[in-house]
């Protein structure tokens, strides 16, 4: 009998409430202590988010389904979607052409990862962005998020400013329940930047 290579079944698209989510990559330039995947947990609701291969542009567009069926299509998996910037932009452009309302959930690391300000490129297609601020200063941020690249916290703040200037509807978030994280101070940073703020709850995914 001849062995036939079979591509494993992956959760590329998944639905929570009335939004459709796209799981683009498991890669990230952070190693957040509170990220479930670093504690061996890959599930969001009933979905296993672990990818054994990274989906193609065509697979992601297909997984998005009909944009008219959802309030938003959200780029958000168990990784940092902007690590695959070219793929993200191509999928976003195609979905916007279909009339989709798009949101990017991001750690805001894209500029430092790619070595340039990419926020305007993203804002061209993606109407809203949720950026994980996670801490009121670099010291607390580094303690919890373990960035691979020095200067990530400052770059993330610049990404937020640039995304807002480019016309995106920006919300920053912080996780309540992490030692040393001052939620009120994080909300104050959002106010100073002229963007929205949302408090997240530790271990509450989706």
Contact map, one row per residue, 1 for C-alpha under 8 A:
11100000000000000000000000000000000000000000000000000000000000000000000000000000000000000000000000000000000000000000000000000000000000000000000000000000000000000000000000000000000000000000000000000000000000
11110000000000000000000000000000000000000000000000000000000000000000000000000000000000000000000000000000000000000000000000000000000000000000000000000000000000000000000000000000000000000000000000000000000000
11111000000000000000000000000000000000000000000000000000000000000000000000000000000000000000000000000000000000000000000000000000000000000000000000000000000000000000000000000000000000000000000000000000000000
01111100000000000000000000000000000000000000000000000000000000000000000000000000000000000000000000000000000000000000000000000000000000000000000000000000000000000000000000000000000000000000000000000000000000
00111110000000000000000000000000000000000000000000000000000000000000000000000000000000000000000000000000000000000000000000000000000000000000000000000000000000000000000000000000000000000000000000000000000000
00011111000000000000000000000000000000000000000000000000000000000000000000000000000000000000000000000000000000000000000000000000000000000000000000000000000000000000000000000000000000000000000000000000000000
00001111100000000000000000000000000000000000000000000000000000000000000000000000000000000000000000000000000000000000000000000000000000000000000000000000000000000000000000000000000000000000000000000000000000
00000111110000000000000000000000000000000000000000010000000000000000000000000000000000000000000000000000000000000000000000000000000000000000000000000000000000000000000000000000000000000000000000000000000000
00000011111000000000000000000000000000000000000000000000000000000000000000000000000000000000000000000000000000000000000000000000000000000000000000000000000000000000000000000000000000000000000000000000000000
00000001111100000000000000000000000000000000000011110000000000000000000000000000000000000000000000000000000000000000000000000000000000000000000000000000000000000000000000000000000000000000000000000000000000
00000000111111000000001000000000000000000000001111100000000000000000000000000000000000000000000000000000000000000000000000000000000000000000000000000000000000000000000000000000000000000000000000000000000000
00000000011111000000011100000000000000000000000000000010001100100000000000000000000000000000000000000000000000000000000000000000000000000000000000000000000000000000000000000000000000000000000000000000000000
00000000001111100001111000000000000000000000000000000000000100110000000000000000000000000000000000000000000000000000000000000000000000000000000000000000000000000000000000000000000000000000000000000000000000
00000000001111110001111000000000000000000000001000000000000000000000000000000000000000000000000000000000000000000000000000000000000000000000000000000000000000000000000000000000000000000000000000000000000000
00000000000011111111100000000000000000000000000000000000000000000000000000000000000000000000000000000000000000000000000000000000000000000000000000000000000000000000000000000000000000000000000000000000000000
00000000000001111111100000000000000000000000000000000000000000000000000000000000000000000000000000000000000000000000000000000000000000000000000000000000000000000000000000000000000000000000000000000000000001
00000000000000111110000000000000000000000000000000000000000000000000000000000000000000000000000000000000000000000000000000000000000000000000000000000000000000000000000000000000000000000000000000000000000000
00000000000000111111000000000000000000000000000000000000000000000000011100000000000000000000000000000000000000000000000000000000000000000000000000000000000000000000000000000000000000000000000000000000000000
00000000000000111111100000000000000000000000000000000000000000000000011111000000000000000000000000000000000000000000000000000000000000000000000000000000000000000000000000000000000000000000000000000000000000
00000000000011110111110000000000000000000000000000000000000000010000010111000000000000000000000000000000000000000000000000000000000000000000000000000000000000000000000000000000000000000000000000000000000000
00000000000011110011111000000000000000000000000000000000000000010000000011111000000000000000000000000000000000000000000000000000000000000000000000000000000000000000000000000000000000000000000000000000000000
00000000000111000001111100000000000000000000000000000000000100110000000011111000000000000000000000000000000000000000000000000000000000000000000000000000000000000000000000000000000000000000000000000000000000
00000000001111000000111111000000000000000000000010000000000000000000000000111110100000000000000000000000000000000000000000000000000000000000000000000000000000000000000000000000000000000000000000000000000000
00000000000100000000011111000000000000000000000000000110000100000000000000111010100100010000000000000000000000000000000000000000000000000000000000000000000000000000000000000000000000000000000000000000000000
00000000000000000000001111100000000000000000000000100110000000000000000000001111101100000000000000000000000000000000000000000000000000000000000000000000000000000000000000000000000000000000000000000000000000
00000000000000000000001111110000000000000000000001100000000000000000000000001111000000000000000000000000000000000000000000000000000000000000000000000000000000000000000000000000000000000000000000000000000000
00000000000000000000000011111000000000000000000000000000000000000000000000000111101000000000000000000000000000000000000000000000000000000000000000000000000000000000000000000000000000000000000000000000000000
00000000000000000000000001111110000000000000000000000000000000000000000000000011001000000000000000000000000000000000000000000000000000000000000000000000000000000000000000000000000000000000000000000000000000
00000000000000000000000000111110000000000000000000000000000000000000000000000001000000000000000000000000000010001000000000000000000000000000000000111000000000000000000000000000000000000000000000000000000000
00000000000000000000000000011111000000000000000000000000000000000000000000000000000000000000000000000000000000000000000000000000000000000000000011110000000000000000000000000000000000000000000000000000000000
00000000000000000000000000011111101001000000000000000000000000000000000000000000000000000000000000000000000000000000000000000000000000000000000011110000000000000000000000000000000000000000000000000000000000
00000000000000000000000000000111111001000000000000000000000000000000000000000000000000000000000000000000000000000000000000000000000000000000000111100000000000000000000000000000000000000000000000000000000000
00000000000000000000000000000011111001000000000000000000000000000000000000000000000000000000000000000000000000000000000000000000000000000000000111000000000000000000000000000000000000000000000000000000000000
00000000000000000000000000000001111101000000000000000000000000000000000000000000000000000000000000000000000000000000000000000000000000000000000100000000000000000000000000000000000000000000000000000000011000
00000000000000000000000000000011111111100000000000000000000000000000000000000000000000000000000000000000000000000000000000000000000000000000000000000000000000000000000000000000000000000000000000000000000000
00000000000000000000000000000000011111111100000000000000000000000000000000000000000000000000000000000000000000000000000000000000000000000000000000000000000000000000000000000000000000000000000000000000001000
00000000000000000000000000000000001111111100000000000000000000000000000000000100000000000000000000000000000000000000000000000000000000000000000000000000000000000000000000000000000000000000000000000000000000
00000000000000000000000000000011111111111000000000000000000000000000000000000000000000000000000000000000000000000000000000000000000000000000000000000000000000000000000000000000000000000000000000000000000000
00000000000000000000000000000000001111111000000000000000000000000000000000000000000000000000000000000000000000000000000000000000000000000000000000000000000000000000000000000000000000000000000000000000000000
00000000000000000000000000000000000111111100000000000000000000000000000000000000000000000000000000000000000000000000000000000000000000000000000000000000000000000000000000000000000000000000000000000000000000
00000000000000000000000000000000000111111110000000000000000000000000000000000000000000000000000000000000000000000000000000000000000000000000000000000000000000000000000000000000000000000000000000000000000000
00000000000000000000000000000000000110011111000111000000000000000000000000000100000000000000000000000000000000000000000000000000000000000000000000000000000000000000000000000000000000000000000000000000000000
00000000000000000000000000000000000000001111111110000000000000000000000000000000000000000000000000000000000000000000000000000000000000000000000000000000000000000000000000000000000000000000000000000000000000
00000000000000000000000000000000000000000111111110000000000000000000000000000000000000000000000000000000000000000000000000000000000000000000000000000000000000000000000000000000000000000000000000000000000011
00000000000000000000000000000000000000000011111000000000000000000000000000000000000000000000000000000000000000000000000000000000000000000000000000000000000000000000000000000000000000000000000000000000000011
00000000000000000000000000000000000000000011111100000000000000000000000000000000000000000000000000000000000000000000000000000000000000000000000000000000000000000000000000000000000000000000000000000000000000
00000000001001000000000000000000000000000011111110000000000000000000000000000000000000000000000000000000000000000000000000000000000000000000000000000000000000000000000000000000000000000000000000000000000000
00000000001000000000000000000000000000000111011111000000000000000000000000000000000000000000000000000000000000000000000000000000000000000000000000000000000000000000000000000000000000000000000000000000000000
00000000011000000000001000000000000000000111001111100000000000000000000000001100000000000000000000000000000000000000000000000000000000000000000000000000000000000000000000000000000000000000000000000000000000
00000000011000000000000001000000000000000100000111110000000000000000000000000100000000000000000000000000000000000000000000000000000000000000000000000000000000000000000000000000000000000000000000000000000000
00000000011000000000000011000000000000000000000011111100000000000000000000000000000000000000000000000000000000000000000000000000000000000000000000000000000000000000000000000000000000000000000000000000000000
00000001010000000000000000000000000000000000000001111100000000000000000000000000000000000000000000000000000000000000000000000000000000000000000000000000000000000000000000000000000000000000000000000000000000
00000000000000000000000000000000000000000000000000111110000000000000000000000000000000000000000000000000000000000000000000000000000000000000000000000000000000000000000000000000000000000000000000000000000000
00000000000000000000000110000000000000000000000000111111000000000000000000000000000000000000000000000000000000000000000000000000000000000000000000000000000000000000000000000000000000000000000000000000000000
00000000000100000000000110000000000000000000000000001111101100000000000000000000000000000000000000000000000000000000000000000000000000000000000000000000000000000000000000000000000000000000000000000000000000
00000000000000000000000000000000000000000000000000000111111100000000000000000000000000100000000000000000000000000000000000000000000000000000000000000000000000000000000000000000000000000000000000000000000000
00000000000000000000000000000000000000000000000000000011111110000000000000000000000000100110000000000000000000000000000000000000000000000000000000000000000000000000000000000000000000000000000000000000000000
00000000000000000000000000000000000000000000000000000001111111000000000000000000000000000000000000000000000000000000000000000000000000000000000000000000000000000000000000000000000000000000000000000000000000
00000000000100000000000000000000000000000000000000000011111111100000000000000000000000000000000000000000000000000000000000000000000000000000000000000000000000000000000000000000000000000000000000000000000000
00000000000110000000010100000000000000000000000000000011111111110000000000000000000000000010000000000000000000000000000000000000000000000000000000000000000000000000000000000000000000000000000000000000000000
00000000000000000000000000000000000000000000000000000000111111111000000000000000000000000010011000000000000000000000000000000000000000000000000000000000000000000000000000000000000000000000000000000000000000
00000000000000000000000000000000000000000000000000000000011111111000000000000000000000000000000000000000000000000000000000000000000000000000000000000000000000000000000000000000000000000000000000000000000000
00000000000110000000010000000000000000000000000000000000001111111000000000000000000000000000000000000000000000000000000000000000000000000000000000000000000000000000000000000000000000000000000000000000000000
00000000000010000001110000000000000000000000000000000000000111111110000010000000000000000000000000000000000000000000000000000000000000000000000000000000000000000000000000000000000000000000000000000000000000
00000000000000000000000000000000000000000000000000000000000011111110100000000000000000000000000000000000000000000000000000000000000000000000000000000000000000000000000000000000000000000000000000000000000000
00000000000000000000000000000000000000000000000000000000000000011111110000000000000000000000000000000000000000000000000000000000000000000000000000000000000000000000000000000000000000000000000000000000000000
00000000000000000000000000000000000000000000000000000000000000011111111110000000000000000000001001111000000000000000000000000000000000000000000000000000000000000000000000000000000000000000000000000000000000
00000000000000000000000000000000000000000000000000000000000000000111111000000000000000000000000000110000000000000000000000000000000000000000000000000000000000000000000000000000000000000000000000000000000000
00000000000000000000000000000000000000000000000000000000000000001111111000000000000000000000000000000000000000000000000000000000000000000000000000000000000000000000000000000000000000000000000000000000000000
00000000000000000111000000000000000000000000000000000000000000000111111110000000000000000000000000000000000000000000000000000000000000000000000000000000000000000000000000000000000000000000000000000000000000
00000000000000000110000000000000000000000000000000000000000000000011111110000000000000000000000000001000000000000000000000000000000000000000000000000000000000000000000000000000000000000000000000000000000000
00000000000000000111000000000000000000000000000000000000000000000010011111000000000000000000000000011110000000000000000000000000000000000000000000000000000000000000000000000000000000000000000000000000000000
00000000000000000011110000000000000000000000000000000000000000010010011111100000000000000000000000011110000000000000000000000000000000000000000000000000000000000000000000000000000000000000000000000000000000
00000000000000000011110000000000000000000000000000000000000000000000000111110000000000000000000000000111100000000000000000000000000000000000000000000000000000000000000000000000000000000000000000000000000000
00000000000000000000111100000000000000000000000000000000000000000000000011111000100000000000000000000111100000000000000000000000000000000000000000000000000000000000000000000000000000000000000000000000000000
00000000000000000000111100000000000000000000000000000000000000000000000001111111100000000000000000000001110000000000000000000000000000000000000000000000000000000000000000000000000000000000000000000000000000
00000000000000000000111111000000000000000000000010000000000000000000000000111111100000000000000000000000000000000000000000000000000000000000000000000000000000000000000000000000000000000000000000000000000000
00000000000000000000001011100000000010000100000011000000000000000000000000011111000000000000000000000000000000000000000000000000000000000000000000000000000000000000000000000000000000000000000000000000000000
00000000000000000000001111110000000000000000000000000000000000000000000000011111100000000000000000000000000000000000000000000000000000000000000000000000000000000000000000000000000000000000000000000000000000
00000000000000000000000011111000000000000000000000000000000000000000000000011111111000000000000000000000011000000000000000000000000000000000000000000000000000000000000000000000000000000000000000000000000000
00000000000000000000001110100000000000000000000000000000000000000000000000111011111110010000000000000000010000000000000000000000000000000000000000000000000000000000000000000000000000000000000000000000000000
00000000000000000000000000000000000000000000000000000000000000000000000000000001111110010000000000000000010011000000000000000000000000000000000000000000000000000000000000000000000000000000000000000000000000
00000000000000000000000010110000000000000000000000000000000000000000000000000001111110000000000000000000000001001000000000000000000000000000000000000000000000000000000000000000000000000000000000000000000000
00000000000000000000000110000000000000000000000000000000000000000000000000000000111111110000000000000000000000000000000000000000000000000000000000000000000000000000000000000000000000000000000000000000000000
00000000000000000000000000000000000000000000000000000000000000000000000000000000111111111000000000000000000000000000000000000000000000000000000000000000000000000000000000000000000000000000000000000000000000
00000000000000000000000000000000000000000000000000000000000000000000000000000000000111111100000000000000000000000000000000000000000000000000000000000000000000000000000000000000000000000000000000000000000000
00000000000000000000000000000000000000000000000000000001100000000000000000000000000111111110000000000000000000000000000000000000000000000000000000000000000000000000000000000000000000000000000000000000000000
00000000000000000000000100000000000000000000000000000000000000000000000000000000110111111111000000000000000000000000000000000000000000000000000000000000000000000000000000000000000000000000000000000000000000
00000000000000000000000000000000000000000000000000000000000000000000000000000000000011111111100000000000000000000000000011001000000000000000000000000000000000000000000000000000000000000000000000000000000000
00000000000000000000000000000000000000000000000000000000100000000000000000000000000001111111110000000000000000000000000000000000000000000000000000000000000000000000000000000000000000000000000000000000000000
00000000000000000000000000000000000000000000000000000000100110000000000000000000000000111111111000000000000000000000000000000000000000000000000000000000000000000000000000000000000000000000000000000000000000
00000000000000000000000000000000000000000000000000000000000000000000000000000000000000011111111100000100000000000000000000001100000000000000000000000000000000000000000000000000000000000000000000000000000000
00000000000000000000000000000000000000000000000000000000000000000000000000000000000000001111111110000000000000000000000000001000000000000000000000000000000000000000000000000000000000000000000000000000000000
00000000000000000000000000000000000000000000000000000000000010000000000000000000000000000111111111000000000000000000000000000000000000000000000000000000000000000000000000000000000000000000000000000000000000
00000000000000000000000000000000000000000000000000000000000010000010000000000000000000000011111111110000000000000000000000000000000000000000000000000000000000000000000000000000000000000000000000000000000000
00000000000000000000000000000000000000000000000000000000000000000000000000000000000000000001111111111100000000000000000000001000000000000000000000000000000000000000000000000000000000000000000000000000000000
00000000000000000000000000000000000000000000000000000000000000000000000000000000000000000000111111110000000000000000000000000000000000000000000000000000000000000000000000000000000000000000000000000000000000
00000000000000000000000000000000000000000000000000000000000000000010000000000000000000000000011111110000000000000000000000000000000000000000000000000000000000000000000000000000000000000000000000000000000000
00000000000000000000000000000000000000000000000000000000000000000011000000000000000000000000001111111000000000000000000000000000000000000000000000000000000000000000000000000000000000000000000000000000000000
00000000000000000000000000000000000000000000000000000000000000000011000110000000000000000000001111111100000000000000000000000000000000000000000000000000000000000000000000000000000000000000000000000000000000
00000000000000000000000000000000000000000000000000000000000000000010001110000000000000000000000100111110000000000000000000000110000000000000000000000000000000000000000000000000000000000000000000000000000000
00000000000000000000000000000000000000000000000000000000000000000000000111100000000000000001000100011111000000000000000000001111000000000000000000000000000000000000000000000000000000000000000000000000000000
00000000000000000000000000000000000000000000000000000000000000000000000111100000000000000000000000001111100000000000000000000111110000000000000000000000000000000000000000000000000000000000000000000000000000
00000000000000000000000000000000000000000000000000000000000000000000000001110000000000000000000000000111110000000000000000000101110000000000000000000000000000000000000000000000000000000000000000000000000000
00000000000000000000000000000000000000000000000000000000000000000000000001110000000000000000000000000011111000000000000000000000111100000000000000000000000000000000000000000000000000000000000000000000000000
00000000000000000000000000000000000000000000000000000000000000000000000000010001110000000000000000000001111110000000000000000000111100000000000000000000000000000000000000000000000000000000000000000000000000
00000000000000000000000000000000000000000000000000000000000000000000000000000001000000000000000000000000111110000000000000000000001110000000000000000000000100000000000000000000000000000000000000000000000000
00000000000000000000000000000000000000000000000000000000000000000000000000000000000000000000000000000000011111100000000000000000001100000000000000000000001110110000000000000000000000000000000000000000000000
00000000000000000000000000001000000000000000000000000000000000000000000000000000010000000000000000000000011111111000000000000000000000000000000000000001001100100000000000000000000000000000000000000000000000
00000000000000000000000000000000000000000000000000000000000000000000000000000000011000000000000000000000000111111100111000000000000000000000000000000000000000100000000000000000000000000000000000000000000000
00000000000000000000000000000000000000000000000000000000000000000000000000000000000000000000000000000000000111111111111000000000000000000000000000000000001100100000000000000000000000000000000000000000000000
00000000000000000000000000000000000000000000000000000000000000000000000000000000000000000000000000000000000011111111000000000000000000000000000000001011001000000000000000000000000000000000000000000000000000
00000000000000000000000000001000000000000000000000000000000000000000000000000000001000000000000000000000000011111110000000000000000000000000000000001000000000000000000000000000000000000000000000000000000000
00000000000000000000000000000000000000000000000000000000000000000000000000000000000000000000000000000000000001111111110000000000000000000000000000000000000000000000000000000000000000000000000000000000000000
00000000000000000000000000000000000000000000000000000000000000000000000000000000000000000000000000000000000000111111100000000000000000000000000000000000000000000000000000000000000000000000000000000000000000
00000000000000000000000000000000000000000000000000000000000000000000000000000000000000000000000000000000000000110111110000000000000000000000000000000000000000000000000000000000000000000000000000000000000000
00000000000000000000000000000000000000000000000000000000000000000000000000000000000000000000000000000000000001100111111100000000000000000000000000000000000000100100000000000000000000000000000000000000000000
00000000000000000000000000000000000000000000000000000000000000000000000000000000000000000000000000000000000001100101111111000000000000000000000000000000000000000000000000000000000000000000000000000000000000
00000000000000000000000000000000000000000000000000000000000000000000000000000000000000000000000000000000000001100000111111100000000000000000000000000000000000100110010000000000000000000000000000000000000000
00000000000000000000000000000000000000000000000000000000000000000000000000000000000000000000000000000000000000000000111111110000000000000000000000000000000000000110010000000000000000000000000000000000000000
00000000000000000000000000000000000000000000000000000000000000000000000000000000000000001000000000000000000000000000011111111000000000000000000000000000000000000000000000000000000000000000000000000000000000
00000000000000000000000000000000000000000000000000000000000000000000000000000000000000001000000000000000000000000000011111111100000000000000000000000000000000000010000000000000000000000000000000000000000000
00000000000000000000000000000000000000000000000000000000000000000000000000000000000000000000000000000000000000000000001111111111000000000000000000000000000000000010011100000000000000000000000000000000000000
00000000000000000000000000000000000000000000000000000000000000000000000000000000000000000000000000000000000000000000000111111110000000000000000000000000000000000000010000000000000000000000000000000000000000
00000000000000000000000000000000000000000000000000000000000000000000000000000000000000001001100100000100000000000000000011111110000000000000000000000000000000000000000000000000000000000000000000000000000000
00000000000000000000000000000000000000000000000000000000000000000000000000000000000000000001000000001111000000000000000001111111100000000000000000000000000000000000000100000000000000000000000000000000000000
00000000000000000000000000000000000000000000000000000000000000000000000000000000000000000000000000001110000000000000000000111111100000000000000000000000000000000000001110000000000000000000000000000000000000
00000000000000000000000000000000000000000000000000000000000000000000000000000000000000000000000000000111000000000000000000100111110000000000000000000000000000000000000111100000000000000000000000000000000000
00000000000000000000000000000000000000000000000000000000000000000000000000000000000000000000000000000011110000000000000000000111111000000000000000000000000000000000000111100000000000000000000000000000000000
00000000000000000000000000000000000000000000000000000000000000000000000000000000000000000000000000000011110000000000000000000001111100000000000000000000000000000000000001111000000000000000000000000000000000
00000000000000000000000000000000000000000000000000000000000000000000000000000000000000000000000000000000111100000000000000000000111110000000000000000000000000010000000001111000000000000000000000000000000000
00000000000000000000000000000000000000000000000000000000000000000000000000000000000000000000000000000000111100000000000000000000011111000000000000000000000000000000000000011100000000000000000000000000000000
00000000000000000000000000000000000000000000000000000000000000000000000000000000000000000000000000000000001000000000000000000000001111110000000000000000000110000000000000011100000000000100000000000000000000
00000000000000000000000000000000000000000000000000000000000000000000000000000000000000000000000000000000000000000000000000000000000111110000100000000000000000000000000000001110000010000100000000000000000000
00000000000000000000000000000000000000000000000000000000000000000000000000000000000000000000000000000000000000000000000000000000000011111101100000000000000000000000000000000100000011100100000000000000000000
00000000000000000000000000000000000000000000000000000000000000000000000000000000000000000000000000000000000000000000000000000000000011111101100000000000000000000000000000000000000011101100100000000000000000
00000000000000000000000000000000000000000000000000000000000000000000000000000000000000000000000000000000000000000000000000000000000000111111100000000000100000000000000000000000000000000000000000000000000000
00000000000000000000000000000000000000000000000000000000000000000000000000000000000000000000000000000000000000000000000000000000000000111111110000000000110000000000000000000000000000000000000000000000000000
00000000000000000000000000000000000000000000000000000000000000000000000000000000000000000000000000000000000000000000000000000000000000001111111000000000000000000000000000000000000000000000000000000000000000
00000000000000000000000000000000000000000000000000000000000000000000000000000000000000000000000000000000000000000000000000000000000000111111111100000000000000000000000000000000000110000000000000000000000000
00000000000000000000000000000000000000000000000000000000000000000000000000000000000000000000000000000000000000000000000000000000000001111111111111000000100000000000000000000000000000000000000000000000000000
00000000000000000000000000000000000000000000000000000000000000000000000000000000000000000000000000000000000000000000000000000000000000000111111111100000100000000000000000000000000000000000000000000000000000
00000000000000000000000000000000000000000000000000000000000000000000000000000000000000000000000000000000000000000000000000000000000000000011111111000000000000000000000000000000000000000000000000000000000000
00000000000000000000000000000001110000000000000000000000000000000000000000000000000000000000000000000000000000000000000000000000000000000001111111000000000000000000000000000000010000000000000000000000000000
00000000000000000000000000000111100000000000000000000000000000000000000000000000000000000000000000000000000000000000000000000000000000000000111111100000000000000000000000000000000000000000000000000000000000
00000000000000000000000000000111100000000000000000000000000000000000000000000000000000000000000000000000000000000000000000000000000000000000111111110000000000000000000000000000000000000000000000000000000000
00000000000000000000000000001111000000000000000000000000000000000000000000000000000000000000000000000000000000000000000000000000000000000000010011111101000000000000000000000000000000000000000000000000000000
00000000000000000000000000001110000000000000000000000000000000000000000000000000000000000000000000000000000000000000000000000000000000000000000001111100000000000000000000000000000000000000000000000000000000
00000000000000000000000000001000000000000000000000000000000000000000000000000000000000000000000000000000000000011000000000000000000000000000000000111111000000000000000000000000000000000000000000000000000000
00000000000000000000000000000000000000000000000000000000000000000000000000000000000000000000000000000000000000000000000000000000000000000000000000111111000000000000000000000000000000000000000000000000000000
00000000000000000000000000000000000000000000000000000000000000000000000000000000000000000000000000000000000000010000000000000000000000000000000000001111111000000000000000000000000000000000000000000000000000
00000000000000000000000000000000000000000000000000000000000000000000000000000000000000000000000000000000000010010000000000000000000000000000000000101111111100000000000000000000000000000000000000000000000000
00000000000000000000000000000000000000000000000000000000000000000000000000000000000000000000000000000000000000000000000000000000000000001100110000000011111110000000000000000000000000000000000000000000000000
00000000000000000000000000000000000000000000000000000000000000000000000000000000000000000000000000000000000000000000000000000000000000000100000000000011111111000000000000000000000000000000000000000000000000
00000000000000000000000000000000000000000000000000000000000000000000000000000000000000000000000000000000000110110000000000000000000000000000000000000011111111100000000000000000000000000000000000000000000000
00000000000000000000000000000000000000000000000000000000000000000000000000000000000000000000000000000000001110100000000000000000000010000000000000000001111111110000000000000000000000000000000000000000000000
00000000000000000000000000000000000000000000000000000000000000000000000000000000000000000000000000000000000100000000000000000000000010000000000000000000111111111000000000000000000000000000000000000000000000
00000000000000000000000000000000000000000000000000000000000000000000000000000000000000000000000000000000000000000000000000000000000000000000000000000000011111111100000000000000000000000000000000000000000000
00000000000000000000000000000000000000000000000000000000000000000000000000000000000000000000000000000000000111100000101000000000000000000000000000000000001111111110000000000000000000000000000000000000000000
00000000000000000000000000000000000000000000000000000000000000000000000000000000000000000000000000000000000100000000000000000000001000000000000000000000000111111111000001000000000000000000000010000000000000
00000000000000000000000000000000000000000000000000000000000000000000000000000000000000000000000000000000000000000000000000000000000000000000000000000000000011111111100000000000000000000000000010000000000000
00000000000000000000000000000000000000000000000000000000000000000000000000000000000000000000000000000000000000000000101100000000000000000000000000000000000001111111110000000000000000000000000000000000000000
00000000000000000000000000000000000000000000000000000000000000000000000000000000000000000000000000000000000000000000001101100000000000000000000000000000000000111111111101000000000000000000000000000000000000
00000000000000000000000000000000000000000000000000000000000000000000000000000000000000000000000000000000000000000000000000000000000000000000000000000000000000011111111111000000000000000000000000100000000000
00000000000000000000000000000000000000000000000000000000000000000000000000000000000000000000000000000000000000000000000000000000000000000000000000000000000000001111111100000000000000000000000000000000000000
00000000000000000000000000000000000000000000000000000000000000000000000000000000000000000000000000000000000000000000001100110000000000000000000000000000000000000111111100000000000000000000000000000000000000
00000000000000000000000000000000000000000000000000000000000000000000000000000000000000000000000000000000000000000000000000100010000000000000000000000000000000000011111110000000000000000000000000000000000000
00000000000000000000000000000000000000000000000000000000000000000000000000000000000000000000000000000000000000000000000000100111100000000000000000000000000000000011111111000000000000000000000000000000000000
00000000000000000000000000000000000000000000000000000000000000000000000000000000000000000000000000000000000000000000000000000011100000000000000000000000000000000001001111100000000000000000000000100000000000
00000000000000000000000000000000000000000000000000000000000000000000000000000000000000000000000000000000000000000000000000000001111000000000000000000000000000010011000111110000000000000000000000110000000000
00000000000000000000000000000000000000000000000000000000000000000000000000000000000000000000000000000000000000000000000000000001111000000000000000000000000000000000000011111000000000000000010000111100000000
00000000000000000000000000000000000000000000000000000000000000000000000000000000000000000000000000000000000000000000000000000000011110000000000000000000000000000000000001111100000000000000010000111100000000
00000000000000000000000000000000000000000000000000000000000000000000000000000000000000000000000000000000000000000000000000000000011111000000000000000000000000000000000000111110000000000000000000001111000000
00000000000000000000000000000000000000000000000000000000000000000000000000000000000000000000000000000000000000000000000000000000000111100000000000000000000000000000000000011111000000100100000000000111000000
00000000000000000000000000000000000000000000000000000000000000000000000000000000000000000000000000000000000000000000000000000000000001000000000000000000000000000000000000001111110010100000000000000011110000
00000000000000000000000000000000000000000000000000000000000000000000000000000000000000000000000000000000000000000000000000000000000000000000000000000000000000000000000000000111110010100000000000000011110000
00000000000000000000000000000000000000000000000000000000000000000000000000000000000000000000000000000000000000000000000000000000000000000000000000000000000000000000000000000011111010000000000000000000110000
00000000000000000000000000000000000000000000000000000000000000000000000000000000000000000000000000000000000000000000000000000000000000000000000100000000000000000000000000000011111110000000000000000000010000
00000000000000000000000000000000000000000000000000000000000000000000000000000000000000000000000000000000000000000000000000000000000000000000000000000000000000000000000000000000111110000000000000000000000000
00000000000000000000000000000000000000000000000000000000000000000000000000000000000000000000000000000000000000000000000000000000000000000001000000000000000000000000000000000000011111000000000000000000000000
00000000000000000000000000000000000000000000000000000000000000000000000000000000000000000000000000000000000000000000000000000000000001110001000000000000000000000000000000000011111111100000000000000000000000
00000000000000000000000000000000000000000000000000000000000000000000000000000000000000000000000000000000000000000000000000000000000000110000000000000000000000000000000000000000000111111100000000000000000000
00000000000000000000000000000000000000000000000000000000000000000000000000000000000000000000000000000000000000000000000000000000000000110000000000000000000000000000000000000111000011111110000000000010000000
00000000000000000000000000000000000000000000000000000000000000000000000000000000000000000000000000000000000000000000000000000000000000000000000000000000000000000000000000000000000001111111000000000000000000
00000000000000000000000000000000000000000000000000000000000000000000000000000000000000000000000000000000000000000000000000000000000000010000000000000000000000000000000000000000000001111111100000000000000000
00000000000000000000000000000000000000000000000000000000000000000000000000000000000000000000000000000000000000000000000000000000000011110000000000000000000000000000000000000100000001111111110000000000000000
00000000000000000000000000000000000000000000000000000000000000000000000000000000000000000000000000000000000000000000000000000000000000000000000000000000000000000000000000000000000000111111111000001100000000
00000000000000000000000000000000000000000000000000000000000000000000000000000000000000000000000000000000000000000000000000000000000000000000000000000000000000000000000000000000000000011111111100000000000000
00000000000000000000000000000000000000000000000000000000000000000000000000000000000000000000000000000000000000000000000000000000000000010000000000000000000000000000000000000000000000001111111110000000000000
00000000000000000000000000000000000000000000000000000000000000000000000000000000000000000000000000000000000000000000000000000000000000000000000000000000000000000000000000110000000000000111111111111000000000
00000000000000000000000000000000000000000000000000000000000000000000000000000000000000000000000000000000000000000000000000000000000000000000000000000000000000000000000000000000000000000011111111111000000000
00000000000000000000000000000000000000000000000000000000000000000000000000000000000000000000000000000000000000000000000000000000000000000000000000000000000000000000000000000000000000000001111111100000000000
00000000000000000000000000000000000000000000000000000000000000000000000000000000000000000000000000000000000000000000000000000000000000000000000000000000000000011000000000000000000000000000111111100000000000
00000000000000000000000000000000000000000000000000000000000000000000000000000000000000000000000000000000000000000000000000000000000000000000000000000000000000000000000000000000000000000000011111110000000000
00000000000000000000000000000000000000000000000000000000000000000000000000000000000000000000000000000000000000000000000000000000000000000000000000000000000000000001000011110000000000000000011111111000000000
00000000000000000000000000000000000000000000000000000000000000000000000000000000000000000000000000000000000000000000000000000000000000000000000000000000000000000000000001110000000000000000011001111100000000
00000000000000000000000000000000000000000000000000000000000000000000000000000000000000000000000000000000000000000000000000000000000000000000000000000000000000000000000000111000000000000010011000111110000000
00000000000000000000000000000000000000000000000000000000000000000000000000000000000000000000000000000000000000000000000000000000000000000000000000000000000000000000000000111100000000000010000000011111000000
00000000000000000000000000000000000000000000000000000000000000000000000000000000000000000000000000000000000000000000000000000000000000000000000000000000000000000000000000001111000000100000000000001111100000
00000000000000000000000000000000000000000000000000000000000000000000000000000000000000000000000000000000000000000000000000000000000000000000000000000000000000000000000000001111000000000000000000000111110100
00000000000000000000000000000000000000000000000000000000000000000000000000000000000000000000000000000000000000000000000000000000000000000000000000000000000000000000000000000011100000000000000000000011111100
00000000000000000000000000000000010000000000000000000000000000000000000000000000000000000000000000000000000000000000000000000000000000000000000000000000000000000000000000000011110000000000000000000001111100
00000000000000000000000000000000010100000000000000000000000000000000000000000000000000000000000000000000000000000000000000000000000000000000000000000000000000000000000000000000000000000000000000000000111110
00000000000000000000000000000000000000000000000000000000000000000000000000000000000000000000000000000000000000000000000000000000000000000000000000000000000000000000000000000000000000000000000000000001111111
00000000000000000000000000000000000000000001100000000000000000000000000000000000000000000000000000000000000000000000000000000000000000000000000000000000000000000000000000000000000000000000000000000000001111
00000000000000010000000000000000000000000001100000000000000000000000000000000000000000000000000000000000000000000000000000000000000000000000000000000000000000000000000000000000000000000000000000000000000111
